[in-house]
Amino acid sequence: MSLSTAGVAAFSGAVLIGAEIPGEYRIDRSGYDPSGAPEIVVLAADIDDVRRAVTLATEQDLSVVVRGAGSGLAGGASAGAGTLVLDVSGLRRILEISAVDEWAAVEAGVSGATLDAAAGLHGLRYAPDPASIAISTIGGNIATNAGGLRCVKYGVTGDAVLGLGVVLADGSLVHTGRRTAKGVAGLDLTRLFTGSEGTLGVIVEAVVRLQPIPVQTLTVAAWFDDVEQAASATAAVLAARVRPAMLELLDEASLREAQDLLGVRTQAAGAFVVAQADGFGARAEAGIISDVFRQYTSRIQVGDDAEAAAELLAVRRAALPALERHGRVLIEDIAVPRSRIAEAVRRITEIAARHHSRIYTFGHAGDGNLHPIIVVPGDDTGAAARATRAADEIFATALELGGTITGEHGVGVLKRQWLEREQGPDALRVQRQIRHALDPNGLFNPGKAY
């Protein structure tokens, strides 16, 4: 690949070509390994760089793979031969925060943690809270419609998005949505691009909703004899008609690994659930949650100590990094009706035994979003094939229980074959027609999602 000096100089950010490109640009956190390597990487410094990169890719007959932090878990940012990787992590300005109207305008490379801290100076917060919030970018979170720990009360990333700036396949910049609390003018293009996994355009800016920092937050932690008992308890909490801000579950093996990584011990062994209630009714809700948990276990801890709560949540966030120490991980991401969480957990346990696979289960029990993580040790030659068969059964189980193959990570490369089974050929045909209308030459992320 050869580019003119003038062509490279047109970019404000760096341009890497061929052997200059670090290997990390081939894969994302999913570990999916594509064939070949990217031809060009553009480290965009501004929106004009993004527009130039899209034009350059068209001229060089390359496809565009957009990348933020590379923390995606479905292979959506994997980039092989014939690709231009467009790294937008350099677009990291917070453009404006409206404290009165409770929104923020940000560039795509801003992390959720950075935005949350800035909002906090105004008595506000950014409610979406992915486990990777410290590193994952707002643009990537929107592209996958990421979930997070506070989903059960505050919704997923898309519920906080008011408007977007998107660079289209022809290099034009379009703005969607609004900065008002309400608005229904025209088709909802903001929702269309949210969750599109980089297949319709490049998200470069976003206007997102902020929330008041709750006046009080109480944390309820509980330890159970096994994960099925813990799952039953979380379902019972929701059946009690309370809506905790957070309701997270880890099986005993995941808890043990996370604690080992952090060098901490929270309490006796067992499956672990951490819940938070916030707002003016936090104490009443925490009381109901505790009462429900006591029907299943006596090992309960309740408190408003922010430092202690942070330690408990750190254990939850450490679950995936802890497992990644032991080999490649297949990170599954099913969601089932909340009433069937316990049944899903039991079925996953049976699948693990049947396929002689190490499966660790944790996730956002408050909205039925479970992460069965299959660890594939490098020294076990048959583990990968067994893991694939186990994953296939896990997806089938999710659909059989009335659920979905992905609650927040997206389809990417890893789940394409299952998308039609969930949605049917007609729905898939409509999605492909929309994609073709916006990107007729297949510039963006070919082979991904649909």
Order of alpha helices (4+ residues) and beta strands (2+ residues): alpha-beta-beta-alpha-beta-beta-beta-beta-alpha-beta-alpha-alpha-beta-beta-alpha-beta-beta-beta-alpha-beta-alpha-beta-alpha-beta-alpha-alpha-beta-beta-alpha-beta-beta-alpha-alpha-alpha
